[in-house]
Amino acid sequence: MALNCGIIGLTNTGKTTIFNCMSNTKAESTNYAFSATKSNKGVVNVPDPRLYEIDKLLPADKIVPATVEIVDLPGLAKGASHGEGVGNKFLADVQQTDALIHVLRCFDDDNLPHIEGSVDPVRDLEIVDFELQVRDLELVNRKLQRLEKLTKTGNKDAKKGMEILNVYKEHLENFGNARTAPVKEGDEEIIKDLLLLTEKPVIYVCNVDDDSAIEGNEYVEKVRKALGDDAKILVIAGKLEAEIAELEDPEDRKVFLEDAGLKEPGVDKLIRAAYDILNLQSFFTIGKTENRAWTIKKGMTAPQAAGVIHSDLERGFIRAEVIKYDDFIKYGSEQAVKDAGKFHVEGKNYVVEDGDILHIRFNV
């Protein structure tokens, strides 16, 4: 699936450190503002214990987890919408992402000066939002100008589009984000082609010091108060996560996590949250050669899911043989699932559910 999450935030918030904890690709992080001038892309394995539980019952030569692409974007600064820092390049890169991970600095460090002179995550959040809003307002105004020309030719659709766009315009002018604009369901289609920055779904990551990894701190509480209950907020100690990521031995990681009072690395939660916010889910194919998780969008049918494996499977789709993950774990084998009457044969209209184990029958 060609979907990705972009990591954004002011410079020196710990974005690249968190990216390196998540990604198979490592990027250089420094203490200097604007040292990064280009985006870093990496493929991230999605943590899914189910795949390893399946492998216990049906061991394969290879285990292949699902993946999602993460893009570490250069640090933003006040004035980016007018070209400050790496402004225009940054905003163009943000536009190409499908969802955002907004990293907020919630730690003190005298060796890492804050670009605004003090640590204040709510102010930082407002700075980034403002720069994105300014860019979105420019895009909305351009489309309004195009539609205005069409209305003069009597185009009724253009007139309706202008009415909706003016709602977005007023909302953005009042420092609102496009995703919260008061429009009717379906009206958002008018802005799909604009790829508005503030319309993208967001996960907020409060990057804290080691001691605040579990409970958070006063900075985190300010963020929670500012964003409200509906926002998706995660607390991650980036520096601690970097140390965990350097440990290759699973047992060493387990001991380290226990010492820190954590059940799992915070970035694992972040990766799953990114997967979810992109509206993605996994299905499995299993066998002695390979047990694999595949990434699909929620709501995909069996032929569409088959096409993710290979286009020939979608083109020649006959049927999907389906085993529910819970049934496979409960009964222990495909034959036992069949004996229990839990084996399903589904056609072209079947909507694949998260965790389905599929065997595609096809003919080309």
N, C-alpha and C positions, 0 to 999 in steps of 0.2 A: 504494500500500500504506500503510495507516494504522498504521505501526510507527515507533517513535522511540527514540532514545538520549538519556538524561539525563546531563548533566555535573554531577557532584557533587564535594564536597571541602570542607575547612574554608575559612572566609573568608580572603581575601588569599593564595590559592594560585596565582592566574593563570587561574582557570576562564573568566572572561568574556573575557579576552584571547584565549584559545584558541578560544572560541566565535566571536568576531568574525573570526578568521582563517578559520574554516570556513564561516560562514553568510553568506547574502545579506542577513540582517537584522543590524544593528549595535546592540549594547547598550552602555550607559555603564559604564565600569570606573573604580573609585576606589581610594584607599589607605585608606579607612575601613571598619572592620568593620561589618557589618550595614547597609551603605548600600543594598544591594539587598533589596527586600522582596517582589519577585514574580519569577516565572520568565520568561525570555525564550525565545521559540520562533523557530526559523529553518529554512528549507529549504536543504539543502546538495546541490550537484551532486556526483555520484560520479565521480571521475576515472577515465576508461576510454579509454586510447589506441586501443583497437580501433575505436571509433566514428569516429575521425578517419582511421584507415587505410581503413575502408570508404568514407569520403567522398572519399578520394583516387582511388578507382577508380570511384565513382559519385557525383559531386558533386551535392549537393542545395541547395535554396534556404535550408534551415534545418537546423541540427544541434541535437538536443534530448537532453541527457544524462539518465541516471537520477538520481533524487533520494532523499534520506532526511531525515527530520525530526530535528533536534537541539534539545534543550531545555536551556538554561542555568539551573540551579536556584540559588536563593539560597545563600550560603555557610553551612555548618553550624557549630555550636559545641557544646562539651561541654554536656550537659544539654538538647539539642534534643528528646529523647524526653519531657521533662517541660516543654516549652514555652519553653525558653530561646532567645534570639535570635528567629528566625522559625520555630522548631522545628516546631510542629504543621502549619503550612502547607507547610513544606519537605517533611516526611515524606509528607504526602498527595499532593504533586506527584510525588515519587519513585515512589509506588505506581502511578501512571498510565503510567510508562515501561516499555519492553520490555527494555531493557538499559542498563547504566550505564558511563559513562566517568569513572573516579575520578582526579581530578587531584591529584597530590602535589607539594608545594613542595620542590624539590631545589636551591634557589639561595639565596645570601645577598644581602641588600639592606638596608642601614641605613635607607633611606628608606621601606621598607615593613615596618613592625614585624609580627612574627608574633604571632598572638592568644594563643599559649601561651608567648611569651617567648623561644623559641629555635627553630631549624630542626631538625626531627627527623621525617622523613617516615614512619618506621615507627610512631612514637607517634601521629602524625596519622591514619594508616591505622587504627590500633586504636581511636582515639576515634570515628571515623566508623562503623566496623564495630559498635562497642558500641551506639551510638545506634540504628542500624538493627536490631540484634539485640533490643534492649529493645522496640522497636515490634512486631517480629515475634512476640516472646514473648506480648505482650498479645493479638495477633490469634489465635495458636494457643490460648491459654487460653480465649478467648471461644468458639471453636469446640468445644473440649473440653467446656465447660459445656452447649452446645447438644446435643452428641451424648450426653452423660451422661443427659439427660432422655429421649432416644429409647431408650437401652438399657433403661430401666425399663419400656418398653412391649414389650420382647422383640425389638427390632430388631437382627438379627445384623450387618447392614452397619455400623450405628453402633458396635457393639462392636469390629469390625475397624478402623474408622476411628480409634477412640480409641487402639488399640494403636499405630498408625502415628504419630498425632499426639504421643503420649507420647515416641516416639523423637526427633521434632523438638524437643519441649519440652526434653528432657534435653540435647540437642546445643546448643541456644541458651543454656541456662543455664550451659553450660560454655564460653561465648564462641565457639561454632562458628557458621558461617553455614549457612543452610538448604540451599544448593546442595551442601554437603559432608556432609549428614546421612547416616548409614549405613542407608539404606532400600533395599529391593529395587526393581528396575526396574518401573515401573508404579505403585508406591506413592505417588509424588509427585502423582498425580492428586488425592489427598485435600486438597492445599493449593492447588490451582490457583485456586480461587475467592477465596483470601485475598490473592492478589497480594503475597506476601511479598517484602520489600525485599532480603533477603540470598539469595533464591533466583534473582535475576536474574543473567544472565551479566555479567561485568565486564572492561573493558579498563582497565589502570592506566597513567596517563600521568605520567611523571616530568618535571616542568617545570623545566628547567635553565637556567643562564646561557649566553650565546652561545658561550663557549669550550668548553663541555662538550656542544655539540650533536651531535658525532659519536661521541665515546668515552664520554660520560656522566661521572660523578664519584663520589666516595665515598658521597654520599647515595644515588645510584642503586644502587650495589653493596649497600648495606644493605637497600634495598627488594627487590632480587633474592634476596638471602639469606633474607629474611623470608618471601617469597611462594613460593619454590621454582620449579622448572623448568616446571611446568604452567601457571603464570599468564601471561596475555598482557600484556606490558609494553612500552611504547613510550617512547622518550626524545625529547622535543620542547623546543626553546628558544622559549618563547612570545613573548618580546620580539623575537627575531630573526624569527620567523614573522610577527609583526605588521608588521614593516618590509617583508617580502617581499610580504605581502598588499596593501600600499598601492601597489605598482608595477603599473600597468596594462599596460605594454608587455611582451609575452612575452620579448623579447630582453633587456630590462633585468632581468627576473626570472632569466633564464638566467645572466647575468653575475654577478648577486648570489649565486645559489646556488653557482656555481663558486668565487667568492671565499670563500664560507663552507665549501667542501669538501663540499657536499651535491649529490646527484643530482636530488632533487626536494624540494618542501616537505614537512616532516614531517607537516603536517596532511593531506596527500594520503594518506599511509600510514594515518593515524588514521581518515579517512573510509572508506577501503576496509576497515579492520579493523572499524569499526562496522557496515558493510554485511554483512560476513561473520558477525559475532557475532549479528546479527539473523536469521541463516539465510536471507539474501536472495541473489538472483543476477539477472542481466540477460539479456534476449533483445532482438533488434533487428528493427525494420521499416525497410525502405529504399526509396528512390524519389527521383525528381527534385525532388519538393516538400519531402520531409523525411526525414532519416536520424535515427532515434530509438532510444534505449535505454529499455526498459521494466523496471520492478521487479516481480519475483515471488518468492514463497517457494520454496525448493528443494523439489523433489518435486511441483510443480504439473503437472497434465496440460495438454495443448494447449487444450482448451475453457476451462479455468480461466485460462490465460494470455491467451486471446482476450478473456475477460471483463474483464481489466484494461484492455484497449484500449477496449472498449465492451460493455455488457451484451447488446446485440443480437447481437454476434459469438459470445458464449457460447451464447445461447439458440438461434440458428440455425446453430450450428457444423456444417459438413459434413466438412471435412478441413483439415489444415495442410500447406502445402508448405514443406519444411525444407531449408535450406542450412547446412552447418556453416561457422562463421567461417573456420577454417583453409583449407577448400576454396575459399571465395570469394576469399580473399587469394591462394591458390596459382594459381587458374585465371583470376582477374581479371574475371569477369562471370558472370551467371546462365546465359547460353547455354553458355558454356565449361564450367561445372559440369555442366550437363545432358549435354553432349557427352562428358564424362569419366565419366558414369554415377554421379555423386555426388549427384544430386538426389533427395530423398526425399519421398514422399507418405505422411502419417501420419494415423491416425484418432483417435478419442476417448480411447483409452487411452495415447497417447504421452506420456511424461514429458519435459517440455522441459528441455534441458541448457543450462548457462551458455554464452552466446555464440551460440546458435542464431539464425539469420536466418529469420523466419517470414513467410509470406503466408497469411492465413486466408481460406478459402472458406466462405461462409455463405449462408443463405437465410432470411429472415423475412417 
